[in-house]
Amino acid sequence: MTKEISVKKVRSDAEGLFREGKYYCSEAIAASIKHNFKLDMPDEMIAMASGFPVGIGKSKCVCGAVSGGILMLGYFFGRTSGSSPQDPRSIKTLELANELQQSFKDKHKVLCCSLLTKGMNMASGEHKGQCVSLTGEIAENLSRIIVRELDYINIDEVKV
């Protein structure tokens, strides 16, 4: 794992993976985080994100990018063994997940895919363009949280 990250590159990579059709939103976030943070994480973690796109299994409920971001927060901060709800890791992960989704909700008013894409044709460039942008936004905000919480360096902000 590396502790020096370009948050801009995490965003750009996530957007590119989705735009190019290599992954959907949540998968692109997981893949970009894995690659840029140089995580010793199995590819199955990317596969775990495969059910979230188009609002969880095409149900158009919770935005898949938000879901993918929450999944990756769990990778960094979540529990790996059963414990009580008072476990500091559980408390911290829930706080950070709330922060990530709330920042999205503050900007877009909703988390619901069907409302975020209302009036857009699923096959249109407008729909895909918006989802690419939302994927990048979550990847960037997620990276900023990880960098802040783990005291990593965002090389985009390093002054020479």
C-alpha positions as CSV (number, residue, x, y, z in Angstrom):
1,M,0.0,0.0,0.0
2,T,1.2,3.5,-0.8
3,K,0.6,6.5,1.5
4,E,1.1,9.1,-1.2
5,I,-2.0,9.4,-3.4
6,S,-3.1,11.6,-6.3
7,V,-6.8,12.1,-5.5
8,K,-7.2,13.6,-8.9
9,K,-5.8,10.5,-10.5
10,V,-8.1,8.3,-8.5
11,R,-11.1,10.3,-9.8
12,S,-9.7,10.3,-13.4
13,D,-9.1,6.5,-13.4
14,A,-12.5,5.7,-12.0
15,E,-14.2,7.9,-14.6
16,G,-12.1,6.4,-17.3
17,L,-12.8,2.8,-16.3
18,F,-16.5,3.5,-16.4
19,R,-16.5,5.8,-19.6
20,E,-14.5,3.1,-21.5
21,G,-17.1,0.4,-20.5
22,K,-14.5,-1.6,-18.6
23,Y,-16.6,-1.4,-15.4
24,Y,-19.8,0.1,-14.0
25,C,-19.7,2.8,-11.4
26,S,-19.1,0.8,-8.2
27,E,-16.6,-1.5,-9.8
28,A,-14.7,1.4,-11.3
29,I,-14.4,2.9,-7.8
30,A,-13.2,-0.3,-6.3
31,A,-10.7,-0.9,-9.1
32,S,-9.3,2.7,-9.1
33,I,-8.9,2.6,-5.3
34,K,-7.2,-0.8,-5.5
35,H,-4.8,0.4,-8.2
36,N,-4.0,3.9,-6.9
37,F,-3.6,2.9,-3.3
38,K,-1.6,-0.1,-4.4
39,L,-3.7,-2.4,-2.2
40,D,-2.9,-6.0,-1.6
41,M,-6.6,-6.7,-2.2
42,P,-8.0,-9.6,-4.1
43,D,-9.8,-8.9,-7.4
44,E,-12.8,-10.5,-5.8
45,M,-13.3,-7.2,-3.9
46,I,-14.0,-5.5,-7.3
47,A,-16.4,-8.4,-8.0
48,M,-18.2,-7.7,-4.7
49,A,-19.1,-4.3,-6.2
50,S,-20.7,-5.8,-9.3
51,G,-24.3,-5.9,-7.9
52,F,-24.5,-2.2,-7.1
53,P,-24.7,-0.5,-10.5
54,V,-27.8,1.1,-11.8
55,G,-29.1,1.7,-8.3
56,I,-28.5,-1.8,-6.9
57,G,-29.1,-4.5,-9.5
58,K,-30.8,-2.2,-12.0
59,S,-33.5,-1.4,-9.4
60,K,-32.6,2.3,-9.7
61,C,-32.6,2.7,-5.9
62,V,-29.4,3.8,-4.2
63,C,-26.8,5.2,-6.6
64,G,-24.2,2.5,-7.4
65,A,-21.3,4.9,-7.1
66,V,-22.4,5.7,-3.5
67,S,-22.7,2.0,-2.7
68,G,-19.3,1.3,-4.2
69,G,-17.7,4.1,-2.1
70,I,-19.3,2.8,1.1
71,L,-18.0,-0.7,0.2
72,M,-14.4,0.6,-0.1
73,L,-14.7,2.6,3.2
74,G,-15.5,-0.7,4.8
75,Y,-12.3,-2.2,3.4
76,F,-10.2,0.5,5.1
77,F,-12.1,1.1,8.3
78,G,-14.5,-1.8,8.8
79,R,-14.5,-4.8,11.2
80,T,-13.0,-8.1,10.2
81,S,-14.4,-10.1,13.2
82,G,-17.6,-9.9,15.1
83,S,-17.8,-7.5,18.0
84,S,-20.2,-5.2,19.7
85,P,-21.8,-2.1,18.2
86,Q,-19.5,-0.1,20.4
87,D,-16.5,-1.4,18.6
88,P,-14.5,1.8,17.6
89,R,-14.1,0.4,14.0
90,S,-17.8,0.0,13.7
91,I,-18.5,3.4,15.0
92,K,-15.9,5.0,12.8
93,T,-17.0,3.2,9.6
94,L,-20.6,4.3,10.1
95,E,-19.5,7.9,10.7
96,L,-17.4,7.9,7.6
97,A,-20.1,6.2,5.5
98,N,-22.6,8.8,6.7
99,E,-20.1,11.6,5.8
100,L,-19.6,10.2,2.3
101,Q,-23.3,9.8,1.5
102,Q,-24.2,13.1,3.1
103,S,-21.8,15.0,1.0
104,F,-23.3,13.5,-2.1
105,K,-26.8,14.1,-0.8
106,D,-26.0,17.7,0.0
107,K,-24.9,18.3,-3.5
108,H,-27.5,16.3,-5.4
109,K,-30.4,16.3,-2.9
110,V,-31.0,12.5,-3.3
111,L,-29.2,9.2,-3.4
112,C,-31.9,7.6,-5.6
113,C,-30.6,6.6,-9.0
114,S,-34.1,7.0,-10.6
115,L,-34.3,10.6,-9.4
116,L,-30.7,11.4,-10.3
117,T,-31.4,10.1,-13.9
118,K,-35.0,11.2,-14.2
119,G,-35.9,12.0,-17.8
120,M,-32.7,10.6,-19.2
121,N,-32.6,7.8,-21.7
122,M,-30.5,4.9,-20.2
123,A,-28.7,4.5,-23.5
124,S,-28.0,8.2,-24.1
125,G,-24.7,10.0,-23.7
126,E,-26.3,12.3,-21.2
127,H,-27.1,9.5,-18.8
128,K,-23.7,7.9,-19.1
129,G,-21.9,11.2,-18.8
130,Q,-23.7,12.0,-15.6
131,C,-23.0,8.6,-14.1
132,V,-19.3,8.9,-15.1
133,S,-19.2,12.3,-13.3
134,L,-20.9,10.9,-10.2
135,T,-18.5,8.0,-10.1
136,G,-15.6,10.4,-10.2
137,E,-17.1,12.6,-7.5
138,I,-17.5,9.6,-5.1
139,A,-14.0,8.3,-5.9
140,E,-12.5,11.7,-5.2
141,N,-14.5,12.3,-2.0
142,L,-13.8,8.7,-0.8
143,S,-10.0,9.2,-1.5
144,R,-10.0,12.5,0.4
145,I,-11.6,10.8,3.4
146,I,-9.1,7.9,3.3
147,V,-6.2,10.3,3.0
148,R,-7.4,12.4,5.8
149,E,-8.2,9.6,8.2
150,L,-5.1,7.6,7.6
151,D,-2.8,10.7,7.5
152,Y,-1.7,9.9,4.0
153,I,-0.4,12.5,1.6
154,N,-2.5,13.9,-1.3
155,I,0.3,14.7,-3.7
156,D,-2.1,17.0,-5.6
157,E,-1.8,19.4,-2.6
158,V,1.9,19.1,-1.8
159,K,3.5,22.5,-2.2
160,V,7.1,22.5,-3.6
